[in-house]
Amino acid sequence: MDKIILFIFAGREANMEVQRPFLDRLLEMYPNLEIHLWDLTRNADDAAYLRTRVTDRVKVIDHLRSNYRCRYPNRDRRRGEPPCLCMTHKPPYEEPYKWYAEQSEYEGAVFVKVDDDVLFLETERFDDLLAPLVEHPRRVMSANVINNAVCAKYDHEIAEMYYPSCGEPGDPANDRDWWALHENPHFANACHEHFLVNWETAPSPHYLTFKTRGGEAISINCIAFTYQTMQRVAREFTSNPRLGDEGVFDSLLPWIVPTFRAAHLSFGPQEKALGEEVLQSLRDRYAYVAKEYLS
């Protein structure tokens, strides 16, 4: 592969500072890797923080911030008022994909999209995420994501906790109940606690990948794909603009790479329910794991 472009819809400083040492390690390991921080920040402090991250291989891309200003000065959009594409009301998540698809300089590149609240990346197994794309360039590869309901189906210890309430994880009839876990703060806590206690135990690579099927809304916390797929995703946005980036990638049936783990802090409903004190405690614990893992 010519280049690896790791891009993040950035970003919250509190999360990204925990994530930062993992990205620094990847930059050391892969001379052909660039990091692109897309400025989708919601306040001036986080926007200023991004500028402190700039190096020759870490770029901040900020044209969306100037192109999509909030039309409601007090950020209070009332029922019935026209929609607003801005960082608060509806961030333009589809636009980076369209932008990359138009840049011929990235032809031949592999892209890795990472959420800004991914607080652990199994850097020593990063190749496991990328390697399948050589043989399967049209596929999308997902990390084995901690606090992701579809990935949890394939983790027997986590799945056993939720089998009684959500049903057999392999039965398509239960997909909606499993997906609903992304709103559940107890699920987030259980996933994080299990990982933080057992992070040194590597998952068994008994399959190269877990292949998702239609109906499994995997979410896209940490995925890898080719420039060819980037162009396909951009075309889907044009033909079906209401689908959104998660909807497009779900339709492509990502494969989960069990040996490359990434820990995702929270989905929006979980974040509100957990509260900042719990979230900061989790950040602190992941920061400790980062020091142990990367030492």
C-alpha positions in Angstrom: 0.0 0.0 0.0 1.3 3.4 -0.9 -0.1 5.3 2.1 -2.1 4.7 5.2 -4.5 7.6 6.0 -5.8 7.4 9.5 -8.5 10.0 9.9 -10.5 11.1 12.9 -13.6 13.3 13.2 -12.1 15.4 15.9 -12.4 16.1 18.6 -12.6 16.2 22.3 -9.3 16.9 24.0 -10.1 14.8 27.0 -10.5 11.7 24.8 -7.8 12.5 22.3 -5.1 12.9 24.9 -5.7 9.3 26.0 -5.7 8.2 22.4 -2.6 10.2 21.4 0.1 7.8 22.6 -1.3 5.0 20.4 -1.3 7.2 17.4 2.3 8.3 18.2 3.3 4.6 18.3 1.6 3.9 14.9 3.5 6.9 13.4 6.7 5.3 14.6 5.8 1.9 13.3 4.5 3.0 9.8 6.6 5.7 8.0 3.9 5.8 5.3 1.1 6.7 7.7 -0.5 10.1 7.9 -3.0 11.3 10.5 -5.8 13.6 9.4 -7.7 15.4 12.2 -11.0 16.7 10.7 -12.0 19.7 12.8 -15.6 19.0 13.8 -15.1 20.4 17.3 -17.9 22.1 19.2 -16.0 24.7 21.1 -13.0 27.0 20.8 -10.8 25.2 23.3 -11.0 21.8 21.5 -10.4 23.6 18.2 -7.3 25.3 19.6 -6.1 21.9 21.0 -6.1 20.3 17.5 -3.7 23.0 16.3 -1.2 21.8 18.9 -1.1 18.4 17.2 0.1 19.5 13.8 3.4 18.0 12.6 4.7 17.0 9.1 2.5 13.9 9.3 -0.4 15.1 11.4 -2.7 17.5 9.6 -5.8 19.4 10.7 -8.4 19.7 8.0 -10.8 22.6 8.9 -12.6 23.7 5.8 -15.9 22.1 7.0 -15.9 24.4 10.0 -16.1 27.5 7.9 -18.5 26.0 5.3 -21.0 24.7 7.8 -21.7 27.5 10.3 -24.6 27.2 12.8 -27.7 29.2 11.6 -29.0 29.5 15.2 -26.7 31.9 17.2 -27.9 30.5 20.6 -27.7 26.9 19.2 -31.4 26.4 20.2 -33.2 25.0 17.1 -36.9 24.9 17.7 -39.4 22.3 16.4 -40.4 23.1 12.8 -37.4 25.3 12.1 -35.3 24.3 9.0 -32.4 21.9 9.6 -28.9 23.1 10.3 -25.8 21.3 9.1 -23.4 22.3 11.8 -21.1 20.7 14.4 -23.9 20.8 17.0 -27.1 20.0 15.1 -25.9 17.7 12.3 -22.2 17.5 11.7 -21.5 16.9 8.0 -19.9 13.5 8.5 -20.4 12.5 4.9 -18.3 15.3 3.5 -14.8 13.9 4.4 -15.5 10.8 2.4 -16.6 12.8 -0.6 -13.5 14.9 -0.3 -11.1 12.0 -0.2 -12.9 10.3 -3.1 -12.1 13.4 -5.3 -8.4 13.5 -4.4 -6.5 11.4 -6.9 -3.3 11.6 -4.8 -4.9 9.1 -2.4 -5.5 6.4 -5.1 -3.8 3.3 -3.8 -4.1 4.4 -0.1 -5.7 2.5 2.7 -7.9 4.5 5.0 -8.5 3.9 8.7 -11.4 5.8 10.3 -11.2 6.1 14.1 -13.6 7.8 16.5 -12.1 10.4 18.7 -13.2 8.5 21.8 -11.4 5.3 20.9 -9.1 5.0 24.0 -7.2 1.9 23.2 -5.7 0.6 19.9 -3.9 -2.7 19.7 -1.0 -1.2 17.8 1.1 -4.4 17.8 -1.7 -6.1 15.8 -2.5 -3.2 13.4 -1.3 -5.3 10.5 -4.1 -7.7 11.3 -6.6 -5.0 10.5 -4.9 -4.0 7.2 -3.7 -7.3 5.8 -7.1 -8.7 4.7 -7.6 -5.8 2.4 -4.8 -7.0 0.1 -6.8 -10.1 -0.8 -10.2 -8.4 -0.3 -9.9 -4.8 -1.5 -13.7 -4.3 -1.7 -14.3 -5.3 1.9 -14.5 -3.1 5.0 -12.6 -4.4 8.0 -13.7 -3.4 11.5 -11.6 -3.7 14.7 -12.9 -5.9 17.4 -14.4 -3.0 19.3 -15.0 -2.9 23.0 -18.4 -1.4 23.7 -19.9 -2.3 20.4 -23.0 -4.6 20.4 -22.2 -6.5 17.3 -18.6 -7.2 18.3 -19.9 -8.3 21.7 -21.9 -11.1 20.1 -18.7 -12.8 19.2 -17.1 -12.4 22.7 -18.5 -15.3 24.6 -18.0 -13.8 28.1 -19.8 -10.6 27.2 -22.4 -12.3 25.1 -23.3 -14.6 28.0 -24.1 -11.6 30.2 -26.7 -10.3 27.7 -28.0 -13.6 26.2 -30.9 -13.8 28.6 -32.3 -10.3 27.8 -31.3 -10.0 24.2 -31.7 -13.5 23.0 -29.5 -15.8 20.9 -26.9 -13.4 19.3 -26.8 -15.3 16.0 -30.6 -15.1 15.5 -31.5 -12.2 13.1 -34.8 -11.8 15.0 -32.8 -10.5 18.0 -30.7 -8.0 16.1 -32.8 -5.0 17.2 -32.5 -6.0 20.9 -28.7 -6.4 20.6 -28.3 -3.1 18.8 -30.3 -1.4 21.5 -27.3 -2.0 23.8 -25.6 1.0 22.4 -28.0 3.1 24.5 -27.3 1.1 27.6 -24.8 2.5 30.1 -24.6 -0.8 32.0 -23.5 -2.5 28.8 -20.8 0.1 28.4 -19.6 -0.4 31.9 -19.6 -4.2 31.6 -17.6 -4.1 28.4 -15.0 -1.6 29.7 -14.6 -3.4 33.1 -14.1 -6.8 31.3 -11.5 -5.4 29.0 -9.6 -3.3 31.6 -9.3 -6.4 33.8 -8.3 -8.7 30.9 -6.6 -6.5 28.4 -3.3 -8.5 28.7 -5.1 -11.7 27.5 -5.0 -11.7 23.7 -8.1 -12.9 21.9 -7.9 -16.2 20.3 -7.5 -15.9 16.5 -9.7 -18.9 15.8 -11.1 -17.2 12.7 -9.5 -14.7 10.4 -12.6 -12.6 10.6 -16.1 -12.6 11.9 -18.4 -11.9 8.9 -21.3 -9.7 9.6 -24.6 -10.2 7.8 -27.5 -7.9 6.8 -29.3 -6.4 9.7 -26.2 -6.2 12.0 -25.7 -2.5 12.5 -22.0 -2.7 13.5 -21.2 1.0 13.9 -18.0 2.3 12.5 -15.8 3.1 15.6 -12.6 1.8 13.9 -12.7 0.6 10.3 -10.2 0.1 7.5 -10.9 0.2 3.7 -9.4 1.0 0.4 -9.6 4.1 -1.9 -11.8 2.0 -4.1 -14.3 1.6 -1.3 -14.0 5.3 -0.4 -15.2 6.2 -3.9 -18.1 3.7 -3.6 -19.1 5.2 -0.3 -19.1 8.7 -1.8 -21.3 7.5 -4.7 -23.8 6.0 -2.2 -24.1 9.4 -0.5 -25.0 11.0 -3.8 -27.6 8.4 -4.6 -29.0 8.1 -1.1 -28.1 11.2 0.9 -30.3 10.2 3.9 -28.5 7.0 4.6 -25.6 8.5 6.5 -22.1 7.1 6.8 -23.0 4.3 9.3 -25.9 3.2 7.1 -23.6 3.0 4.0 -20.9 1.0 5.8 -23.5 -1.4 7.4 -24.8 -2.1 3.9 -21.2 -3.2 2.9 -21.3 -5.9 5.6 -17.9 -5.2 7.4 -15.8 -8.0 8.6 -14.6 -8.0 12.2 -11.0 -8.7 12.8 -10.9 -10.5 16.2 -7.3 -10.0 17.0 -7.2 -6.2 16.6 -9.0 -4.6 19.5 -10.1 -1.0 19.9 -11.9 0.3 23.0 -14.7 2.8 22.3 -15.7 5.0 25.2 -19.4 5.7 24.6 -22.3 6.3 22.3 -24.3 9.4 22.8 -27.1 7.9 24.9 -24.5 6.1 27.1 -22.5 9.2 27.5 -25.4 11.2 29.0 -26.4 8.3 31.3 -22.9 7.6 32.6 -22.0 11.2 33.4 -18.7 13.0 33.2 -17.4 11.6 36.5 -17.6 8.0 35.3 -16.3 8.9 31.9 -13.3 10.6 33.3 -12.6 7.6 35.6 -12.6 5.4 32.5 -10.3 7.7 30.7 -7.9 7.6 33.6 -7.9 3.8 33.7 -7.3 3.6 29.9 -4.5 6.1 30.2 -2.9 3.8 32.8 -3.3 0.8 30.4 -1.8 2.8 27.6 1.4 3.3 29.7 1.5 -0.4 30.5 0.8 -1.6 27.0 3.1 0.8 25.1 6.0 0.5 27.5 
